[in-house]
Amino acid sequence: MGLFSLTQDIAIDLGTANTIITCNDKIVVDEPSVVAISMSDNKMVAVGRKAQQMIGRGGNMIRTVRPLKDGVIADFYACEMMIRGMIKLIPRQNKLFTPQLRMVVGIPSSSTEVEIRAVRDSSEHAGGRDVYMIFEPMAAAIGIGIDVEAAEGCMVVDIGGGTTEIAVISLGGIVSNKSIKIAGDDFNADIIEFMGRMHNLRIDEPTAERIKMQVGSALPELDNPPEDFIVVGPNKVTALPMTVPVSYQEIAHCLEKSVAKIENAVLQALEQTPPELYADIVKNGIYLAGGGALLHGLSKRLTDKIQIQFHVADDPLHCVARGTGIALKNVHNFNFLLR
């Protein structure tokens, strides 16, 4: 962007759990997809990490909202406020002018026209002049470094917060895809339910997220097991404080059903894959992206189950954001991928 340029290019990975914005090939915003809104005047109080810290602490004065659910907008007004707030977090070189924004936004591959329109409208209301969309599995593939225009099949499994996106890509298009609403949020819900049922301990979503990150596992036996995570919270019955150590074996047991559903979805996507592309996938392996790819033992479990090598992408959390940024930088070359 030149000194007197009034246009700024930004790429947004608008995720259920986290929103990541890249500008000039750099990640400039990486914040939880949460916005805090005042109950008295319906105006934004905080966004991102600051808003997340207010969850459960605002009483009747502040409501904290996660505007996206299962990868799509659930609260249009809150989403617009959140995008506007995230954009304000971007460091600006020229503080005399507010630049017009050209943006590319990552969306789930299963998005309907209505859902796509909702994202576009929210982005435009938040200041976007030219708004483009790119499907998240395609963005993830570009971010990983795959040549998506090659006459060769590749498969990407993007496990986000609200959805798991599975896509077979070849010749610049998505040949087959499957999207299921089982992902990081469901892992958190499983952990909350498990802790209440097995330990009589009441925990909230941020605590479940920390448990998942520390001792979340897809296998009951790991080569390099993490240490137990100590959880402090109230007893569900007596409300007295409890301190409970949680092991990765327990979490592997409680996540079993959700991980099995992701396994089955990958198998179903492979069933729909043309034989020539299937052979390419067997040769090249399957790539895991998104925060869910960091679950301990997941790639090994999937490799053993499906008998195709699974590779965890470098920096899987930022694959979609990086790919979205590359698509924006080369908008003319990748015009056929954008909506």
JOZIHU-V597268 format. One record per residue. RES is the residue in one letter. NEAR is the number of other ideal C-beta (glycine too) atoms within 12 Angstrom. D_CENTER is the distance of its C-alpha to the mean C-alpha in whole Angstrom. Layout:
BEGIN
res-><RES/RES>
near-><NEAR/NEAR>
d_center-><D_CENTER/D_CENTER>
END
This chain:
BEGIN
res-><M/G/L/F/S/L/T/Q/D/I/A/I/D/L/G/T/A/N/T/I/I/T/C/N/D/K/I/V/V/D/E/P/S/V/V/A/I/S/M/S/D/N/K/M/V/A/V/G/R/K/A/Q/Q/M/I/G/R/G/G/N/M/I/R/T/V/R/P/L/K/D/G/V/I/A/D/F/Y/A/C/E/M/M/I/R/G/M/I/K/L/I/P/R/Q/N/K/L/F/T/P/Q/L/R/M/V/V/G/I/P/S/S/S/T/E/V/E/I/R/A/V/R/D/S/S/E/H/A/G/G/R/D/V/Y/M/I/F/E/P/M/A/A/A/I/G/I/G/I/D/V/E/A/A/E/G/C/M/V/V/D/I/G/G/G/T/T/E/I/A/V/I/S/L/G/G/I/V/S/N/K/S/I/K/I/A/G/D/D/F/N/A/D/I/I/E/F/M/G/R/M/H/N/L/R/I/D/E/P/T/A/E/R/I/K/M/Q/V/G/S/A/L/P/E/L/D/N/P/P/E/D/F/I/V/V/G/P/N/K/V/T/A/L/P/M/T/V/P/V/S/Y/Q/E/I/A/H/C/L/E/K/S/V/A/K/I/E/N/A/V/L/Q/A/L/E/Q/T/P/P/E/L/Y/A/D/I/V/K/N/G/I/Y/L/A/G/G/G/A/L/L/H/G/L/S/K/R/L/T/D/K/I/Q/I/Q/F/H/V/A/D/D/P/L/H/C/V/A/R/G/T/G/I/A/L/K/N/V/H/N/F/N/F/L/L/R>
near-><22/13/10/11/17/16/22/31/35/47/48/53/51/53/53/42/42/36/50/43/46/37/33/21/20/20/30/28/33/27/34/37/44/43/42/34/31/22/16/12/10/17/19/32/29/31/38/33/24/23/36/29/20/27/25/19/19/24/12/9/15/27/30/37/36/37/41/42/25/28/45/33/38/22/24/25/24/32/40/31/35/47/45/29/35/45/36/24/27/35/18/19/17/16/9/10/16/17/27/20/36/28/42/46/51/55/45/46/42/28/32/16/13/13/30/29/20/31/42/32/22/39/39/24/23/37/27/33/20/22/35/36/38/45/43/53/52/44/51/53/50/42/39/37/21/35/17/38/20/18/16/25/36/44/47/51/53/59/56/52/43/41/43/50/51/52/44/41/45/32/21/26/25/37/33/28/35/34/35/34/27/35/43/44/35/35/45/36/27/34/43/30/23/33/37/26/17/21/28/19/34/27/34/24/30/28/28/36/29/23/40/46/26/26/36/41/37/41/28/21/18/24/11/12/20/24/13/18/29/18/34/21/27/22/19/20/12/11/12/14/13/23/16/27/21/36/29/33/24/28/42/34/26/35/42/23/20/36/40/23/24/45/32/22/34/43/24/21/36/33/17/22/31/17/15/17/29/26/17/27/38/23/16/27/26/46/41/43/50/49/42/45/39/30/42/33/33/42/34/25/28/38/23/17/23/31/16/31/20/35/28/33/37/18/23/33/33/38/46/56/46/35/44/47/36/34/41/42/24/24/23/12/16/30/15/19/34/31/24>
d_center-><28/32/34/35/32/31/27/24/21/18/15/12/8/8/5/6/6/6/8/9/13/15/19/21/19/18/15/17/14/11/11/10/10/13/17/20/23/26/28/31/31/27/26/23/24/21/17/14/16/19/18/16/19/21/20/23/25/26/28/30/29/25/23/19/17/13/13/11/11/10/8/11/14/16/18/19/21/18/15/18/19/16/15/19/19/16/18/21/20/20/23/26/29/31/31/34/32/29/27/26/23/22/18/16/13/10/10/10/13/15/15/18/21/21/17/17/20/18/15/18/21/18/18/22/23/21/23/22/25/23/20/19/16/14/13/9/11/14/12/11/14/16/14/15/19/19/22/21/24/26/28/26/24/20/18/14/12/8/7/3/5/7/8/9/10/13/15/19/20/23/25/22/21/19/22/20/17/16/13/13/12/12/9/8/10/13/13/14/16/18/19/20/22/23/24/26/28/29/29/30/28/26/22/20/16/16/18/17/13/16/18/15/14/18/19/17/18/18/22/25/27/25/27/26/25/24/26/26/24/26/25/27/28/30/32/31/35/37/34/35/33/32/31/29/28/25/25/23/25/25/21/21/23/21/18/20/20/16/16/19/18/15/18/20/18/18/22/22/20/23/25/25/25/28/30/30/27/26/29/27/24/26/27/24/22/18/15/12/9/6/6/8/11/12/14/17/19/17/18/21/21/20/22/25/24/24/26/24/23/19/18/15/14/15/13/10/7/9/10/8/10/13/13/13/16/18/18/19/22/23/23/26/26/22/24/24/20/19/20>
END
